[in-house]
Amino acid sequence: TKQRTFLKLHPAVTPIKAAIFPLVRKDGMPEKAQQIFDDLRFDFRLVIEDKDAIGKRYTRQDLIGTPFCIVVDGQTLEDDTVTVRHRDTREQTRMPISALRAYIGEAVSFKTVFAKL
């Protein structure tokens, strides 16, 4: 099996906290991704990435240490939920867009760093 390479930093110290991926560049997904970006950009440093296959996008973000990738897909347009992929475990969690600020905020807080000391 191919060994996976990624930069593992605590989310509090990563330069980019999350990447937002519209699954495809049509059907309203890029616009929804932009809405999420605009809503969160004053709280976190984010990027929107829509080039290449989603696996390549994940790999690029893993290499620079981005802790969360947020995927906007067809279901997002139906029920305002997104899939959040965790860099270290690759676990994917479906959650409401309205929960993203609190979810990412807790994960990237320095309180979580100091709680482990």
Biopython code that builds the backbone (N, CA, C, O; Angstrom):
import numpy as np
from Bio.PDB.StructureBuilder import StructureBuilder

atoms = [
    (1, "THR", "N", (0.834, -1.195, 0.000)),
    (1, "THR", "CA", (0.000, 0.000, 0.000)),
    (1, "THR", "C", (0.875, 1.254, 0.000)),
    (1, "THR", "O", (1.997, 1.260, 0.507)),
    (2, "LYS", "N", (0.330, 2.292, -0.576)),
    (2, "LYS", "CA", (1.044, 3.556, -0.658)),
    (2, "LYS", "C", (0.989, 4.263, 0.694)),
    (2, "LYS", "O", (-0.069, 4.351, 1.318)),
    (3, "GLN", "N", (2.142, 4.766, 1.136)),
    (3, "GLN", "CA", (2.175, 5.480, 2.405)),
    (3, "GLN", "C", (1.612, 6.889, 2.212)),
    (3, "GLN", "O", (1.909, 7.559, 1.223)),
    (4, "ARG", "N", (0.814, 7.315, 3.150)),
    (4, "ARG", "CA", (0.184, 8.635, 3.084)),
    (4, "ARG", "C", (1.101, 9.666, 3.719)),
    (4, "ARG", "O", (1.645, 9.441, 4.800)),
    (5, "THR", "N", (1.270, 10.793, 3.051)),
    (5, "THR", "CA", (2.098, 11.874, 3.563)),
    (5, "THR", "C", (1.203, 13.061, 3.885)),
    (5, "THR", "O", (0.417, 13.505, 3.047)),
    (6, "PHE", "N", (1.329, 13.573, 5.113)),
    (6, "PHE", "CA", (0.583, 14.775, 5.472)),
    (6, "PHE", "C", (1.287, 15.490, 6.608)),
    (6, "PHE", "O", (2.030, 14.877, 7.375)),
    (7, "LEU", "N", (1.054, 16.783, 6.713)),
    (7, "LEU", "CA", (1.642, 17.605, 7.755)),
    (7, "LEU", "C", (0.692, 17.592, 8.943)),
    (7, "LEU", "O", (-0.432, 18.088, 8.858)),
    (8, "LYS", "N", (1.154, 17.020, 10.052)),
    (8, "LYS", "CA", (0.299, 16.894, 11.228)),
    (8, "LYS", "C", (0.689, 17.951, 12.259)),
    (8, "LYS", "O", (1.659, 17.800, 13.002)),
    (9, "LEU", "N", (-0.079, 18.997, 12.277)),
    (9, "LEU", "CA", (0.062, 20.059, 13.266)),
    (9, "LEU", "C", (-1.258, 20.177, 14.014)),
    (9, "LEU", "O", (-2.317, 19.838, 13.485)),
    (10, "HIS", "N", (-1.184, 20.661, 15.249)),
    (10, "HIS", "CA", (-2.433, 20.919, 15.961)),
    (10, "HIS", "C", (-3.210, 21.972, 15.170)),
    (10, "HIS", "O", (-2.616, 22.937, 14.687)),
    (11, "PRO", "N", (-4.520, 21.804, 15.030)),
    (11, "PRO", "CA", (-5.311, 22.770, 14.261)),
    (11, "PRO", "C", (-5.147, 24.225, 14.712)),
    (11, "PRO", "O", (-5.335, 25.139, 13.909)),
    (12, "ALA", "N", (-4.800, 24.451, 15.983)),
    (12, "ALA", "CA", (-4.630, 25.825, 16.468)),
    (12, "ALA", "C", (-3.466, 26.538, 15.791)),
    (12, "ALA", "O", (-3.467, 27.766, 15.701)),
    (13, "VAL", "N", (-2.476, 25.793, 15.313)),
    (13, "VAL", "CA", (-1.284, 26.431, 14.739)),
    (13, "VAL", "C", (-1.186, 26.305, 13.220)),
    (13, "VAL", "O", (-0.208, 26.766, 12.631)),
    (14, "THR", "N", (-2.160, 25.702, 12.587)),
    (14, "THR", "CA", (-2.112, 25.604, 11.123)),
    (14, "THR", "C", (-2.481, 26.955, 10.509)),
    (14, "THR", "O", (-3.369, 27.645, 11.011)),
    (15, "PRO", "N", (-1.804, 27.332, 9.427)),
    (15, "PRO", "CA", (-2.130, 28.626, 8.812)),
    (15, "PRO", "C", (-3.529, 28.657, 8.200)),
    (15, "PRO", "O", (-4.223, 29.668, 8.303)),
    (16, "ILE", "N", (-3.946, 27.581, 7.574)),
    (16, "ILE", "CA", (-5.284, 27.500, 6.985)),
    (16, "ILE", "C", (-6.094, 26.511, 7.818)),
    (16, "ILE", "O", (-5.674, 25.372, 8.019)),
    (17, "LYS", "N", (-7.237, 26.943, 8.293)),
    (17, "LYS", "CA", (-8.048, 26.102, 9.185)),
    (17, "LYS", "C", (-8.954, 25.134, 8.430)),
    (17, "LYS", "O", (-9.223, 24.033, 8.910)),
    (18, "ALA", "N", (-9.423, 25.538, 7.256)),
    (18, "ALA", "CA", (-10.316, 24.658, 6.490)),
    (18, "ALA", "C", (-10.271, 25.022, 5.013)),
    (18, "ALA", "O", (-10.056, 26.174, 4.634)),
    (19, "ALA", "N", (-10.480, 24.004, 4.200)),
    (19, "ALA", "CA", (-10.638, 24.185, 2.758)),
    (19, "ALA", "C", (-12.067, 23.795, 2.411)),
    (19, "ALA", "O", (-12.599, 22.814, 2.930)),
    (20, "ILE", "N", (-12.672, 24.564, 1.539)),
    (20, "ILE", "CA", (-14.043, 24.299, 1.115)),
    (20, "ILE", "C", (-13.999, 23.807, -0.324)),
    (20, "ILE", "O", (-13.447, 24.469, -1.203)),
    (21, "PHE", "N", (-14.586, 22.641, -0.551)),
    (21, "PHE", "CA", (-14.585, 22.022, -1.875)),
    (21, "PHE", "C", (-16.004, 21.890, -2.410)),
    (21, "PHE", "O", (-16.788, 21.122, -1.853)),
    (22, "PRO", "N", (-16.364, 22.608, -3.468)),
    (22, "PRO", "CA", (-17.590, 22.223, -4.162)),
    (22, "PRO", "C", (-17.300, 20.911, -4.896)),
    (22, "PRO", "O", (-16.288, 20.807, -5.589)),
    (23, "LEU", "N", (-18.159, 19.927, -4.757)),
    (23, "LEU", "CA", (-17.909, 18.620, -5.366)),
    (23, "LEU", "C", (-17.735, 18.738, -6.878)),
    (23, "LEU", "O", (-16.860, 18.095, -7.459)),
    (24, "VAL", "N", (-18.557, 19.550, -7.501)),
    (24, "VAL", "CA", (-18.425, 19.829, -8.938)),
    (24, "VAL", "C", (-18.563, 21.337, -9.155)),
    (24, "VAL", "O", (-19.058, 22.056, -8.287)),
    (25, "ARG", "N", (-18.123, 21.799, -10.312)),
    (25, "ARG", "CA", (-18.163, 23.232, -10.609)),
    (25, "ARG", "C", (-19.435, 23.619, -11.363)),
    (25, "ARG", "O", (-19.385, 24.353, -12.350)),
    (26, "LYS", "N", (-20.559, 23.121, -10.892)),
    (26, "LYS", "CA", (-21.851, 23.463, -11.508)),
    (26, "LYS", "C", (-22.963, 23.165, -10.512)),
    (26, "LYS", "O", (-22.703, 22.806, -9.364)),
    (27, "ASP", "N", (-24.182, 23.316, -10.956)),
    (27, "ASP", "CA", (-25.372, 22.964, -10.164)),
    (27, "ASP", "C", (-25.508, 23.751, -8.864)),
    (27, "ASP", "O", (-26.154, 23.278, -7.929)),
    (28, "GLY", "N", (-24.912, 24.943, -8.786)),
    (28, "GLY", "CA", (-25.044, 25.768, -7.593)),
    (28, "GLY", "C", (-24.059, 25.459, -6.487)),
    (28, "GLY", "O", (-24.046, 26.151, -5.468)),
    (29, "MET", "N", (-23.235, 24.444, -6.657)),
    (29, "MET", "CA", (-22.280, 24.079, -5.602)),
    (29, "MET", "C", (-21.187, 25.131, -5.395)),
    (29, "MET", "O", (-20.861, 25.430, -4.246)),
    (30, "PRO", "N", (-20.605, 25.707, -6.457)),
    (30, "PRO", "CA", (-19.603, 26.760, -6.227)),
    (30, "PRO", "C", (-20.189, 27.972, -5.493)),
    (30, "PRO", "O", (-19.525, 28.566, -4.644)),
    (31, "GLU", "N", (-21.410, 28.328, -5.817)),
    (31, "GLU", "CA", (-22.045, 29.464, -5.160)),
    (31, "GLU", "C", (-22.290, 29.177, -3.675)),
    (31, "GLU", "O", (-22.099, 30.051, -2.831)),
    (32, "LYS", "N", (-22.710, 27.956, -3.364)),
    (32, "LYS", "CA", (-22.932, 27.581, -1.963)),
    (32, "LYS", "C", (-21.609, 27.566, -1.207)),
    (32, "LYS", "O", (-21.544, 28.007, -0.060)),
    (33, "ALA", "N", (-20.552, 27.060, -1.845)),
    (33, "ALA", "CA", (-19.222, 27.067, -1.226)),
    (33, "ALA", "C", (-18.789, 28.504, -0.937)),
    (33, "ALA", "O", (-18.225, 28.781, 0.122)),
    (34, "GLN", "N", (-19.049, 29.408, -1.865)),
    (34, "GLN", "CA", (-18.693, 30.818, -1.668)),
    (34, "GLN", "C", (-19.478, 31.427, -0.511)),
    (34, "GLN", "O", (-18.929, 32.219, 0.255)),
    (35, "GLN", "N", (-20.759, 31.066, -0.372)),
    (35, "GLN", "CA", (-21.567, 31.560, 0.751)),
    (35, "GLN", "C", (-20.968, 31.117, 2.085)),
    (35, "GLN", "O", (-20.883, 31.908, 3.024)),
    (36, "ILE", "N", (-20.553, 29.851, 2.165)),
    (36, "ILE", "CA", (-19.950, 29.331, 3.398)),
    (36, "ILE", "C", (-18.647, 30.075, 3.673)),
    (36, "ILE", "O", (-18.390, 30.488, 4.803)),
    (37, "PHE", "N", (-17.832, 30.243, 2.642)),
    (37, "PHE", "CA", (-16.573, 30.981, 2.775)),
    (37, "PHE", "C", (-16.839, 32.395, 3.307)),
    (37, "PHE", "O", (-16.201, 32.832, 4.264)),
    (38, "ASP", "N", (-17.773, 33.097, 2.689)),
    (38, "ASP", "CA", (-18.076, 34.471, 3.096)),
    (38, "ASP", "C", (-18.575, 34.536, 4.533)),
    (38, "ASP", "O", (-18.285, 35.497, 5.245)),
    (39, "ASP", "N", (-19.317, 33.531, 4.964)),
    (39, "ASP", "CA", (-19.849, 33.503, 6.324)),
    (39, "ASP", "C", (-18.762, 33.261, 7.372)),
    (39, "ASP", "O", (-18.851, 33.779, 8.486)),
    (40, "LEU", "N", (-17.749, 32.488, 7.028)),
    (40, "LEU", "CA", (-16.732, 32.088, 8.014)),
    (40, "LEU", "C", (-15.396, 32.820, 7.885)),
    (40, "LEU", "O", (-14.544, 32.687, 8.764)),
    (41, "ARG", "N", (-15.193, 33.575, 6.833)),
    (41, "ARG", "CA", (-13.857, 34.098, 6.532)),
    (41, "ARG", "C", (-13.323, 35.108, 7.538)),
    (41, "ARG", "O", (-12.112, 35.317, 7.601)),
    (42, "PHE", "N", (-14.179, 35.733, 8.318)),
    (42, "PHE", "CA", (-13.678, 36.664, 9.321)),
    (42, "PHE", "C", (-13.319, 35.955, 10.626)),
    (42, "PHE", "O", (-12.693, 36.547, 11.505)),
    (43, "ASP", "N", (-13.712, 34.700, 10.750)),
    (43, "ASP", "CA", (-13.392, 33.916, 11.940)),
    (43, "ASP", "C", (-12.195, 32.997, 11.733)),
    (43, "ASP", "O", (-11.448, 32.727, 12.673)),
    (44, "PHE", "N", (-12.012, 32.517, 10.511)),
    (44, "PHE", "CA", (-10.962, 31.533, 10.222)),
    (44, "PHE", "C", (-10.333, 31.831, 8.868)),
    (44, "PHE", "O", (-10.969, 32.405, 7.983)),
    (45, "ARG", "N", (-9.079, 31.434, 8.725)),
    (45, "ARG", "CA", (-8.450, 31.518, 7.405)),
    (45, "ARG", "C", (-8.864, 30.277, 6.621)),
    (45, "ARG", "O", (-8.605, 29.147, 7.037)),
    (46, "LEU", "N", (-9.508, 30.505, 5.488)),
    (46, "LEU", "CA", (-10.074, 29.435, 4.670)),
    (46, "LEU", "C", (-9.612, 29.580, 3.227)),
    (46, "LEU", "O", (-9.142, 30.639, 2.812)),
    (47, "VAL", "N", (-9.754, 28.503, 2.477)),
    (47, "VAL", "CA", (-9.564, 28.552, 1.030)),
    (47, "VAL", "C", (-10.712, 27.791, 0.380)),
    (47, "VAL", "O", (-11.299, 26.885, 0.972)),
    (48, "ILE", "N", (-11.015, 28.185, -0.850)),
    (48, "ILE", "CA", (-11.945, 27.414, -1.676)),
    (48, "ILE", "C", (-11.112, 26.788, -2.772)),
    (48, "ILE", "O", (-10.326, 27.468, -3.432)),
    (49, "GLU", "N", (-11.283, 25.503, -2.965)),
    (49, "GLU", "CA", (-10.530, 24.809, -4.005)),
    (49, "GLU", "C", (-11.497, 23.989, -4.849)),
    (49, "GLU", "O", (-12.265, 23.181, -4.326)),
    (50, "ASP", "N", (-11.449, 24.209, -6.168)),
    (50, "ASP", "CA", (-12.372, 23.476, -7.037)),
    (50, "ASP", "C", (-11.687, 22.843, -8.240)),
    (50, "ASP", "O", (-12.360, 22.318, -9.128)),
    (51, "LYS", "N", (-10.371, 22.884, -8.281)),
    (51, "LYS", "CA", (-9.646, 22.293, -9.407)),
    (51, "LYS", "C", (-9.304, 20.833, -9.116)),
    (51, "LYS", "O", (-9.026, 20.478, -7.971)),
    (52, "ASP", "N", (-9.323, 20.006, -10.123)),
    (52, "ASP", "CA", (-8.953, 18.590, -10.046)),
    (52, "ASP", "C", (-9.999, 17.750, -9.311)),
    (52, "ASP", "O", (-10.991, 18.258, -8.788)),
    (53, "ALA", "N", (-9.734, 16.454, -9.297)),
    (53, "ALA", "CA", (-10.607, 15.503, -8.601)),
    (53, "ALA", "C", (-10.515, 15.739, -7.097)),
    (53, "ALA", "O", (-9.520, 16.268, -6.600)),
    (54, "ILE", "N", (-11.549, 15.346, -6.390)),
    (54, "ILE", "CA", (-11.588, 15.620, -4.954)),
    (54, "ILE", "C", (-10.437, 14.944, -4.206)),
    (54, "ILE", "O", (-9.932, 15.502, -3.232)),
    (55, "GLY", "N", (-10.015, 13.763, -4.639)),
    (55, "GLY", "CA", (-8.888, 13.090, -3.994)),
    (55, "GLY", "C", (-7.609, 13.899, -4.076)),
    (55, "GLY", "O", (-6.842, 13.950, -3.114)),
    (56, "LYS", "N", (-7.370, 14.533, -5.216)),
    (56, "LYS", "CA", (-6.187, 15.388, -5.365)),
    (56, "LYS", "C", (-6.298, 16.631, -4.487)),
    (56, "LYS", "O", (-5.302, 17.106, -3.943)),
    (57, "ARG", "N", (-7.492, 17.142, -4.354)),
    (57, "ARG", "CA", (-7.692, 18.311, -3.484)),
    (57, "ARG", "C", (-7.392, 17.943, -2.033)),
    (57, "ARG", "O", (-6.719, 18.689, -1.321)),
    (58, "TYR", "N", (-7.903, 16.777, -1.597)),
    (58, "TYR", "CA", (-7.599, 16.317, -0.239)),
    (58, "TYR", "C", (-6.093, 16.197, -0.045)),
    (58, "TYR", "O", (-5.560, 16.653, 0.967)),
    (59, "THR", "N", (-5.409, 15.593, -0.998)),
    (59, "THR", "CA", (-3.965, 15.391, -0.888)),
    (59, "THR", "C", (-3.236, 16.719, -0.762)),
    (59, "THR", "O", (-2.352, 16.858, 0.083)),
    (60, "ARG", "N", (-3.588, 17.691, -1.583)),
    (60, "ARG", "CA", (-2.931, 19.006, -1.510)),
    (60, "ARG", "C", (-3.127, 19.638, -0.138)),
    (60, "ARG", "O", (-2.184, 20.179, 0.440)),
    (61, "GLN", "N", (-4.336, 19.571, 0.380)),
    (61, "GLN", "CA", (-4.599, 20.166, 1.692)),
    (61, "GLN", "C", (-3.898, 19.394, 2.811)),
    (61, "GLN", "O", (-3.421, 19.996, 3.773)),
    (62, "ASP", "N", (-3.833, 18.074, 2.693)),
    (62, "ASP", "CA", (-3.112, 17.265, 3.683)),
    (62, "ASP", "C", (-1.643, 17.672, 3.741)),
    (62, "ASP", "O", (-1.062, 17.754, 4.823)),
    (63, "LEU", "N", (-1.047, 17.923, 2.591)),
    (63, "LEU", "CA", (0.379, 18.251, 2.524)),
    (63, "LEU", "C", (0.703, 19.584, 3.174)),
    (63, "LEU", "O", (1.818, 19.774, 3.659)),
    (64, "ILE", "N", (-0.244, 20.508, 3.194)),
    (64, "ILE", "CA", (0.017, 21.797, 3.843)),
    (64, "ILE", "C", (-0.568, 21.860, 5.254)),
    (64, "ILE", "O", (-0.476, 22.894, 5.916)),
    (65, "GLY", "N", (-1.168, 20.762, 5.717)),
    (65, "GLY", "CA", (-1.608, 20.673, 7.106)),
    (65, "GLY", "C", (-3.000, 21.188, 7.408)),
    (65, "GLY", "O", (-3.347, 21.345, 8.578)),
    (66, "THR", "N", (-3.802, 21.456, 6.406)),
    (66, "THR", "CA", (-5.166, 21.949, 6.640)),
    (66, "THR", "C", (-5.959, 20.884, 7.403)),
    (66, "THR", "O", (-6.137, 19.776, 6.895)),
    (67, "PRO", "N", (-6.442, 21.199, 8.620)),
    (67, "PRO", "CA", (-7.076, 20.162, 9.439)),
    (67, "PRO", "C", (-8.455, 19.701, 8.968)),
    (67, "PRO", "O", (-8.847, 18.565, 9.237)),
    (68, "PHE", "N", (-9.203, 20.572, 8.266)),
    (68, "PHE", "CA", (-10.561, 20.217, 7.863)),
    (68, "PHE", "C", (-10.804, 20.551, 6.395)),
    (68, "PHE", "O", (-10.385, 21.599, 5.904)),
    (69, "CYS", "N", (-11.480, 19.649, 5.711)),
    (69, "CYS", "CA", (-11.959, 19.901, 4.355)),
    (69, "CYS", "C", (-13.479, 19.790, 4.393)),
    (69, "CYS", "O", (-14.033, 18.794, 4.858)),
    (70, "ILE", "N", (-14.133, 20.820, 3.901)),
    (70, "ILE", "CA", (-15.588, 20.907, 3.911)),
    (70, "ILE", "C", (-16.084, 20.678, 2.487)),
    (70, "ILE", "O", (-15.719, 21.422, 1.577)),
    (71, "VAL", "N", (-16.904, 19.663, 2.292)),
    (71, "VAL", "CA", (-17.374, 19.320, 0.951)),
    (71, "VAL", "C", (-18.833, 19.739, 0.771)),
    (71, "VAL", "O", (-19.717, 19.350, 1.535)),
    (72, "VAL", "N", (-19.046, 20.540, -0.259)),
    (72, "VAL", "CA", (-20.385, 20.962, -0.663)),
    (72, "VAL", "C", (-20.816, 20.043, -1.802)),
    (72, "VAL", "O", (-20.158, 19.983, -2.840)),
    (73, "ASP", "N", (-21.925, 19.325, -1.604)),
    (73, "ASP", "CA", (-22.376, 18.360, -2.610)),
    (73, "ASP", "C", (-23.875, 18.519, -2.864)),
    (73, "ASP", "O", (-24.493, 19.478, -2.402)),
    (74, "GLY", "N", (-24.434, 17.599, -3.580)),
    (74, "GLY", "CA", (-25.857, 17.666, -3.900)),
    (74, "GLY", "C", (-26.745, 17.703, -2.674)),
    (74, "GLY", "O", (-27.744, 18.422, -2.651)),
    (75, "GLN", "N", (-26.394, 16.941, -1.658)),
    (75, "GLN", "CA", (-27.194, 16.924, -0.431)),
    (75, "GLN", "C", (-27.162, 18.288, 0.259)),
    (75, "GLN", "O", (-28.147, 18.697, 0.873)),
    (76, "THR", "N", (-26.029, 18.991, 0.158)),
    (76, "THR", "CA", (-25.913, 20.327, 0.748)),
    (76, "THR", "C", (-27.013, 21.241, 0.223)),
    (76, "THR", "O", (-27.619, 22.006, 0.974)),
    (77, "LEU", "N", (-27.254, 21.147, -1.068)),
    (77, "LEU", "CA", (-28.251, 22.014, -1.696)),
    (77, "LEU", "C", (-29.669, 21.666, -1.260)),
    (77, "LEU", "O", (-30.567, 22.505, -1.327)),
    (78, "GLU", "N", (-29.871, 20.423, -0.811)),
    (78, "GLU", "CA", (-31.192, 19.983, -0.358)),
    (78, "GLU", "C", (-31.458, 20.316, 1.105)),
    (78, "GLU", "O", (-32.559, 20.737, 1.461)),
    (79, "ASP", "N", (-30.428, 20.122, 1.968)),
    (79, "ASP", "CA", (-30.693, 20.232, 3.409)),
    (79, "ASP", "C", (-29.702, 21.086, 4.199)),
    (79, "ASP", "O", (-29.710, 21.054, 5.429)),
    (80, "ASP", "N", (-28.852, 21.846, 3.513)),
    (80, "ASP", "CA", (-27.880, 22.733, 4.175)),
    (80, "ASP", "C", (-26.958, 21.989, 5.142)),
    (80, "ASP", "O", (-26.639, 22.494, 6.219)),
    (81, "THR", "N", (-26.533, 20.781, 4.748)),
    (81, "THR", "CA", (-25.503, 20.070, 5.502)),
    (81, "THR", "C", (-24.287, 19.903, 4.600)),
    (81, "THR", "O", (-24.394, 19.936, 3.375)),
    (82, "VAL", "N", (-23.133, 19.722, 5.229)),
    (82, "VAL", "CA", (-21.882, 19.493, 4.502)),
    (82, "VAL", "C", (-21.168, 18.305, 5.125)),
    (82, "VAL", "O", (-21.484, 17.890, 6.240)),
    (83, "THR", "N", (-20.208, 17.767, 4.397)),
    (83, "THR", "CA", (-19.346, 16.732, 4.942)),
    (83, "THR", "C", (-18.031, 17.378, 5.337)),
    (83, "THR", "O", (-17.408, 18.078, 4.538)),
    (84, "VAL", "N", (-17.609, 17.141, 6.575)),
    (84, "VAL", "CA", (-16.332, 17.653, 7.061)),
    (84, "VAL", "C", (-15.384, 16.475, 7.193)),
    (84, "VAL", "O", (-15.661, 15.524, 7.924)),
    (85, "ARG", "N", (-14.267, 16.540, 6.486)),
    (85, "ARG", "CA", (-13.259, 15.479, 6.533)),
    (85, "ARG", "C", (-12.110, 15.942, 7.414)),
    (85, "ARG", "O", (-11.604, 17.054, 7.268)),
    (86, "HIS", "N", (-11.707, 15.070, 8.330)),
    (86, "HIS", "CA", (-10.624, 15.354, 9.264)),
    (86, "HIS", "C", (-9.302, 14.870, 8.677)),
    (86, "HIS", "O", (-9.197, 13.729, 8.229)),
    (87, "ARG", "N", (-8.311, 15.728, 8.682)),
    (87, "ARG", "CA", (-7.015, 15.417, 8.082)),
    (87, "ARG", "C", (-6.362, 14.168, 8.676)),
    (87, "ARG", "O", (-5.943, 13.283, 7.930)),
    (88, "ASP", "N", (-6.270, 14.083, 9.988)),
    (88, "ASP", "CA", (-5.483, 13.022, 10.622)),
    (88, "ASP", "C", (-6.118, 11.645, 10.492)),
    (88, "ASP", "O", (-5.423, 10.658, 10.250)),
    (89, "THR", "N", (-7.425, 11.575, 10.652)),
    (89, "THR", "CA", (-8.109, 10.278, 10.661)),
    (89, "THR", "C", (-8.823, 9.969, 9.349)),
    (89, "THR", "O", (-9.191, 8.822, 9.094)),
    (90, "ARG", "N", (-9.018, 10.978, 8.529)),
    (90, "ARG", "CA", (-9.814, 10.900, 7.302)),
    (90, "ARG", "C", (-11.287, 10.610, 7.591)),
    (90, "ARG", "O", (-12.061, 10.333, 6.676)),
    (91, "GLU", "N", (-11.666, 10.674, 8.855)),
    (91, "GLU", "CA", (-13.066, 10.484, 9.236)),
    (91, "GLU", "C", (-13.901, 11.591, 8.610)),
    (91, "GLU", "O", (-13.464, 12.739, 8.532)),
    (92, "GLN", "N", (-15.099, 11.244, 8.168)),
    (92, "GLN", "CA", (-15.997, 12.222, 7.568)),
    (92, "GLN", "C", (-17.262, 12.327, 8.405)),
    (92, "GLN", "O", (-17.877, 11.322, 8.763)),
    (93, "THR", "N", (-17.636, 13.564, 8.707)),
    (93, "THR", "CA", (-18.790, 13.838, 9.547)),
    (93, "THR", "C", (-19.755, 14.736, 8.785)),
    (93, "THR", "O", (-19.351, 15.761, 8.236)),
    (94, "ARG", "N", (-21.016, 14.359, 8.751)),
    (94, "ARG", "CA", (-22.037, 15.195, 8.107)),
    (94, "ARG", "C", (-22.611, 16.118, 9.164)),
    (94, "ARG", "O", (-22.988, 15.657, 10.242)),
    (95, "MET", "N", (-22.685, 17.416, 8.881)),
    (95, "MET", "CA", (-23.219, 18.357, 9.867)),
    (95, "MET", "C", (-23.893, 19.539, 9.181)),
    (95, "MET", "O", (-23.625, 19.827, 8.014)),
    (96, "PRO", "N", (-24.765, 20.217, 9.910)),
    (96, "PRO", "CA", (-25.399, 21.411, 9.353)),
    (96, "PRO", "C", (-24.368, 22.514, 9.125)),
    (96, "PRO", "O", (-23.418, 22.651, 9.896)),
    (97, "ILE", "N", (-24.555, 23.287, 8.080)),
    (97, "ILE", "CA", (-23.671, 24.424, 7.827)),
    (97, "ILE", "C", (-23.660, 25.353, 9.038)),
    (97, "ILE", "O", (-22.625, 25.928, 9.374)),
    (98, "SER", "N", (-24.799, 25.496, 9.683)),
    (98, "SER", "CA", (-24.912, 26.391, 10.843)),
    (98, "SER", "C", (-24.039, 25.958, 12.021)),
    (98, "SER", "O", (-23.789, 26.760, 12.921)),
    (99, "ALA", "N", (-23.571, 24.714, 12.035)),
    (99, "ALA", "CA", (-22.731, 24.212, 13.129)),
    (99, "ALA", "C", (-21.235, 24.379, 12.858)),
    (99, "ALA", "O", (-20.419, 24.146, 13.750)),
    (100, "LEU", "N", (-20.866, 24.777, 11.643)),
    (100, "LEU", "CA", (-19.445, 24.824, 11.274)),
    (100, "LEU", "C", (-18.625, 25.778, 12.138)),
    (100, "LEU", "O", (-17.535, 25.422, 12.585)),
    (101, "ARG", "N", (-19.135, 26.984, 12.378)),
    (101, "ARG", "CA", (-18.358, 27.980, 13.134)),
    (101, "ARG", "C", (-17.978, 27.436, 14.514)),
    (101, "ARG", "O", (-16.816, 27.521, 14.913)),
    (102, "ALA", "N", (-18.933, 26.889, 15.232)),
    (102, "ALA", "CA", (-18.654, 26.366, 16.572)),
    (102, "ALA", "C", (-17.750, 25.139, 16.503)),
    (102, "ALA", "O", (-16.844, 24.989, 17.323)),
    (103, "TYR", "N", (-17.987, 24.273, 15.543)),
    (103, "TYR", "CA", (-17.210, 23.037, 15.412)),
    (103, "TYR", "C", (-15.741, 23.335, 15.117)),
    (103, "TYR", "O", (-14.851, 22.815, 15.790)),
    (104, "ILE", "N", (-15.493, 24.167, 14.116)),
    (104, "ILE", "CA", (-14.111, 24.510, 13.774)),
    (104, "ILE", "C", (-13.494, 25.353, 14.882)),
    (104, "ILE", "O", (-12.332, 25.163, 15.242)),
    (105, "GLY", "N", (-14.273, 26.282, 15.419)),
    (105, "GLY", "CA", (-13.766, 27.147, 16.487)),
    (105, "GLY", "C", (-13.259, 26.372, 17.681)),
    (105, "GLY", "O", (-12.208, 26.696, 18.234)),
    (106, "GLU", "N", (-13.988, 25.363, 18.081)),
    (106, "GLU", "CA", (-13.552, 24.544, 19.216)),
    (106, "GLU", "C", (-12.284, 23.771, 18.876)),
    (106, "GLU", "O", (-11.376, 23.671, 19.701)),
    (107, "ALA", "N", (-12.221, 23.233, 17.685)),
    (107, "ALA", "CA", (-11.067, 22.421, 17.282)),
    (107, "ALA", "C", (-9.790, 23.238, 17.151)),
    (107, "ALA", "O", (-8.704, 22.735, 17.438)),
    (108, "VAL", "N", (-9.906, 24.492, 16.723)),
    (108, "VAL", "CA", (-8.705, 25.297, 16.485)),
    (108, "VAL", "C", (-8.354, 26.199, 17.660)),
    (108, "VAL", "O", (-7.413, 26.989, 17.574)),
    (109, "SER", "N", (-9.086, 26.093, 18.738)),
    (109, "SER", "CA", (-8.835, 26.918, 19.912)),
    (109, "SER", "C", (-7.551, 26.489, 20.624)),
    (109, "SER", "O", (-7.259, 25.299, 20.740)),
    (110, "PHE", "N", (-6.797, 27.470, 21.095)),
    (110, "PHE", "CA", (-5.601, 27.153, 21.874)),
    (110, "PHE", "C", (-5.966, 26.508, 23.212)),
    (110, "PHE", "O", (-5.110, 25.896, 23.851)),
    (111, "LYS", "N", (-7.214, 26.635, 23.639)),
    (111, "LYS", "CA", (-7.649, 25.965, 24.866)),
    (111, "LYS", "C", (-7.448, 24.458, 24.753)),
    (111, "LYS", "O", (-7.102, 23.800, 25.734)),
    (112, "THR", "N", (-7.664, 23.913, 23.561)),
    (112, "THR", "CA", (-7.483, 22.468, 23.390)),
    (112, "THR", "C", (-6.012, 22.079, 23.457)),
    (112, "THR", "O", (-5.681, 20.963, 23.857)),
    (113, "VAL", "N", (-5.128, 22.994, 23.069)),
    (113, "VAL", "CA", (-3.685, 22.726, 23.166)),
    (113, "VAL", "C", (-3.281, 22.673, 24.632)),
    (113, "VAL", "O", (-2.627, 21.727, 25.071)),
    (114, "PHE", "N", (-3.674, 23.694, 25.385)),
    (114, "PHE", "CA", (-3.252, 23.794, 26.777)),
    (114, "PHE", "C", (-3.948, 22.790, 27.679)),
    (114, "PHE", "O", (-3.413, 22.436, 28.730)),
    (115, "ALA", "N", (-5.114, 22.330, 27.298)),
    (115, "ALA", "CA", (-5.821, 21.328, 28.098)),
    (115, "ALA", "C", (-5.057, 20.011, 28.133)),
    (115, "ALA", "O", (-5.202, 19.230, 29.073)),
    (116, "LYS", "N", (-4.241, 19.764, 27.107)),
    (116, "LYS", "CA", (-3.491, 18.509, 27.038)),
    (116, "LYS", "C", (-2.151, 18.576, 27.752)),
    (116, "LYS", "O", (-1.479, 17.556, 27.901)),
    (117, "LEU", "N", (-1.751, 19.766, 28.196)),
    (117, "LEU", "CA", (-0.450, 19.907, 28.876)),
    (117, "LEU", "C", (-0.533, 19.541, 30.332)),
    (117, "LEU", "O", (0.469, 19.605, 31.044)),
]
sb = StructureBuilder()
sb.init_structure("model")
sb.init_model(0)
sb.init_chain("A")
sb.init_seg("    ")
for serial, (resi, resn, name, xyz) in enumerate(atoms, 1):
    if name == "N":
        sb.init_residue(resn, " ", resi, " ")
    sb.init_atom(name, np.array(xyz, "f"), 0.0, 1.0, " ", f" {name:<3s}", serial, name[0])
structure = sb.get_structure()
